[in-house]
Structures are given as structure tokens and as C-alpha cells.
Amino acid sequence: MALDPDRRAEVVDRVLRAVEQRHVDPAAGARIAAALRDRLATGGYDDAGGARDLAARLTADLRAAGDDPLLEVVFRGPASDGEPRAPGDAAAAAHANYGFERAHLLPPNVGHVVVRGLHPAEVPDAAQAATAAMTFVTHASALIVDVRENAGGAPSMATFLASFLFAEPVHLNTIAGRPGAPEHQNWTSAAVPGPRYLRPVYVLTSARTFGAAEGLAYHLQARERAMVIGARTRGSGGLVEATRVDPEFEVLVTTGRSVNPVTGTSWHGTGVVPDLEVAPDDALRAAHQAARRRPPRDA
């Protein structure tokens, strides 16, 4: 879809206003917007091939200017009220078992749950998949949660999974927004739809572990509830919200940051540093060996 110059300039301006007004760090939002306005003024987007090309170029420039991999501009096409923007997403999520790829036992009795994506726990089928996986490993002497290939997703699923691993509600993190905005405390649930797992836990990570999957590893590590094994994660600790800036364009802006009550900070920018750093391909073997050596007492 080709864009005339006036429409192109208007889209860019609206994207940058959204970044300025909503970014969790006002100074960063202003700096990012200024950099891209300079690019617009010098004709940097005049040769954009069309709507999708413009979205891709804005995404790359926003991320480069702000060192923020969560910023994104998406060409959605005309908005349709009451209809999902990506009709195939629900079917794809179900086909992938809502991210729960595998739940099985390693000898002699070590649970291994592979989670490749985090879908919203508010979706009943996603919560059911998570509950089924956790129920399967109920009697394991130790549990390995494998998020080495997990690109993140919904923080609510990370909290839902963590809720199975504590006997009582635990303050996992606080979501902080722009200066002066109210903060939100995120706690594990007092009740879960299945048995809790209170024996030793290991979390496997890699450089591909991202977003909410990093948060799961970080918060369990900070609470000394899990040992993290593998490689340092990517280091993306922001929360994003989508805003329609045009009937056909949407911008995802980092509007919140996670603050752990134990460490006073998060994994953003640094990644989750493993307790035992090994090559990701060796992480499962290392965790399995550690689990076999550790007494299976409850946490």
C-alpha cells in the first residue's frame, strides 16, 4: 500500500507523539522522538516503499534510537471493531498447546516442562494447558522448567506458573510506570487450580529467553525458589501497550517496568545471570545432574 507524502508524515508524527507521551521514561521518549523527527525532516522516509516498509523502518529506527527492542510499529490494515486483529492467532496458540510443548519425566523422577511461549493466563485454554503440565509433574522429586526457546509473551502466565511454586502468596514484582503514575503490585495467587509444587526447581535459560520468560526466571531466582542454569538472557524487562495512531497503524510502546521487591531492580538491560552458567545445549544435562544430587525436600 503506497502512502502519499502528507499521510506518511502524519503517521510518523502520530507515532512519535505516542512515544513521547507514553514511554515509561519521559526523557528517553523525548530523545527517541527527536532523533526520528530529524530523520523525517531530512527526507529519511521519503523513499519508503509503502505502508509495511514504513512500519518496518520506523520500528528499526525507534529501537536503535532508544536501545529498546520492544518498540514496534505495525501496519494492521483497516481496524474492524469487534473482530480480532489477527484471526489466526487463537488457532495458532491452540495448535502450539499454548506454549506448553512437553511435560515428561527424566530418570529417576525429575520433571521436565518445556515452555516455548507465554499466552495470557486469562484465556481458559491457556490456563488449562499450564495446569495440566504442572499436574503431570506433581510427584517429581525435582522440576526443570525449560524456557531456553521462550520469546516471552504474557506476564500473567509467568505469574500463574509461579503461583504453583509457592505455598503462600508472594510479592513477585511491582509494575512502575511514568513518574507520578500509580504502581501495581503483582502477587502469586492464593489459590491455584491444581496441586502446588514445592520441591526443588531449576530454570533453564539462553540468550533467546526474552521478556516475560526472563521475568519468570528472575523472580524465582530472586526469591531463592529456583536455580537458574544456562546462559544470560536477552535483558528485556519492559511492559508494552499497543496504541492505534491511525486507522491502519499501531505502535507498541514500553509503558512500564518491572521492579523486584528483593533486588530493587530487574533484569532489564543486564539479562538474567544464571546461578550456573553453561552452554544452553548443556543446560538440561547440568540441571538433571544437579537435581539427582539434591534431596527432594519441600521448599
N, C-alpha and C positions, 0 to 999 in steps of 0.2 A: 504494500500500500504506500503510494507516494504521498509526501506531505509538502504543501506549499510553504514558502519561507515564513509567512506570518504564523501559520499553525505550528510549525516546528519551533519557532522562537517562543510561542505561548506555552507549548508543552514543557520546554526546558525551564522556562521561568517558573511555572507551577511546581515542577519537580523540586527546584531549588528552594522555593518558598516553604514547601513541606519539610525539607531537610532542615532549614533554618528554624522553623517553628516547632519541630517535634523531636529533633535529635536529643538524646539524653544529655549530651554535653553541648551546651549552647555555643561555647567558643569553637568547638570542632565543627558544629553545624554551620556557623558563620564562615569559618575558614574554607570548608568544602564548597559552599555556595559561591564564595568569592572566586575561587580557582576556576570553577566551571563557567561563571559569568564572563571571566576574562577570555576563556576559550570560545564562548559563544560570540563575544564582541569581535574577536579576530577571525571569525568565519570558520571556526573549528568544526562546526556541524553542517556547514553549507553543502557538503558533498555526501551527506548521509543518504544511503540508497533507498530508504523507505522507513516505515514505522518500526519494524523489527530491528533494522540496523541501527536506528537512532536509539532504541531502548538498550541494545547491546553496548553501544558506545558510551551512553550515559552511565550504564552500570559499571563499565571498566573505569571510567574517569572518576566516578564517585568513590569507588573502592580505593583507587590509587591516591586520591586527594585526602581521604580520611583514614587510610590504612584500616578499613573496616570491611571485612568480607561479607557482611550481612546486608549491606546496602544494595538495592537492586531496583531497576526499572523494568517493568513488564508490559508488553503490548498484549492486552487481553481481547481486543475486539469489542464490539458494542456490548455494553452491560445489559444483562437480562434479569430484571427483578424476579426474585423467587426461584431462579434456576442456579444450580451450582456453576461456578466459573470454569471448572474443569470436570466435565461429566464423567471422564474415565477414571478419576482419582479414586472414587469409592470402590469400583470394581478392581482396580489395581491393588489397592490396600488389602482387600479381601483375598485376592489371588496370592499375595505375599504373606498371608496369615498375620496381617497387621504387624509385620516386622519380626515375629517370633518364628525364626527359621527352624530351630531344632531344640529339643529338650530330651536329654538322654543321660545314661549313667556310664561313667568310666569306672573301670575296676579299681578297688573292690566295691566302692559305693560312693562315688563322687559325682554329684550332679553337674551337668554342663548345659547351660542355656545360652543359645546363640540369638542375640537380638540385633537385627540389622537396621531397624528403623523404629521411631517412637511416634505412634499415632495417638491422637487425643484420647485420654482415658475416659472422657465424657461419652465417647462412642461405645455403646454397649458391646458390640462385637470385638472391639479392640481390648476392652477390659476383660472380656471373657477369654480371649486368647492369652493374655498375660496371666490370668488366674489359673488357666489350665496348665501353663508351663510351670508356674510356681507350685501348683498342687502335685504335679508329677514328681518333683524333687523333694517333697516333704520329708521323706525318711533318709535322704542322703546324709552322709556323715560330714560332708563339706559341699559348698556350692561355688561353681565358677560361672560368673556372668560375663559373657564374651561380647564386647562392644567394639572389637577391633575394626569392623567394617561398618560401623554405625555412623551415619551422617547427621544424626540428631533428629529434630522434629519437635514434638510437643513436650514442654516441661511437665505437663500434667501426668504424662505416662511415667516420666522419671520419678515423680513423687509417688505415684501409685505403686511402682515396683519397690521403691524404698520403704513403703509402708509395710510390706510383708516382712521386712528385715529388722524391725524394732518391736520390742514388747509393748512399749508405750509411745504416745505421740512425741515426736522430736521436731524441734525447730530446725528445718533444713537450711533455709536461706531467707533473706529479705530482698524484695524487689524494689529498687530505688529508681525513681525517675528523674526528671529535671529538677533543679533546685526549687524548693518550695512545694513540690508535688507530694501528695500523700504516699507513704510507703506501704508495702503489703508484705506481711509475714507469711511464709509458706511452710506449713507443718505436715508431717506424715499423718495419715488417717488413724483415728482411734479404733476404727473397725475396718476389716478387710473381708472380701467375700471368699475366704478360704483360709487354710492354716497358715500361721506365720512360720517363717524360717529363721531360727535363732542360733544356728550353728555357724562355724567359720565360713566366711565369704571372701572370694577373690574376684577381682575385676580385671579383665584383660583389655589393654588399650593399644592404640597405634597412632601414627601421625594422621590417619584417616578418621579417627574418632573426633566428632565435631559437635558443637552446640550443646543441646540438652543431654546427649550421651556423655559429654565431658562433665556436665554438672552432676550426673548420677555418680560417676567415679569420684569426683572431687568431694562431694558432700559425704559420701560413705567413708572416704579416706579421712576427712577432717574429724569425723565422729569416731574414728578408730573402729569402724564397723566392718571395714573391708581392707584387704591388702591389694594394692594396685600393682599389676605386673605387666610389663611390655615396654612400649616406647612413649615418649612425651606426646601429648595430644596437640591439636592444632591451635588451641587458645582463643576460642570464640565464645565469650561469655555474655553477649548482649541479647536482649529480647527485642523482637521486631514486631511492628504493626504495619498493616497494609492500608494505604490511602489512595482512593481514586482521585487523580488530579485532572482527569479529562475523561470523557465518555469511553475512551479506548486505552487509556494508560493508567497504570497503577505504580506507586512507588512504595518500596519496603524500607522503613526507616528504623534504626535502632533507637527505641524509646525507653528502654530500661536496662538496668544492670543488676547482676546478682551479687549479693554480699553475704558471705558465710558468717554466721554468728561466732564460730570458733576462731577462724583465722582473721576475720575483719576485712577480708578481701575476696578475690575469686581467681579463677584460672584464666581470666581474660588477658590476652597478650603474652602470657607465660606458658600456657598449657598446663595440663595435669602432669606433675612429675611423679613417675612411678616409684613405689617403695623398692621394687626390684626391677631394674632396667635391663631388659634383654631384647633381642631382636623379636619383632612381632611374631614371626614364624615359630619362634621357640617359646613363646609365652604360655601356650597351653601346656606344654610339657613341663615347664617350670612350675606352673600353678598346680598341676596334678601331683608333682613330686612333693611340693610344699604341703598340699592337703593330706597326702598319705602319711606325712611325718607328724601332723598336728593332731592332738587329741580332739575328738568330736564333741567337746562340751558345749553347752548352750552359751550364747552371748549374754 
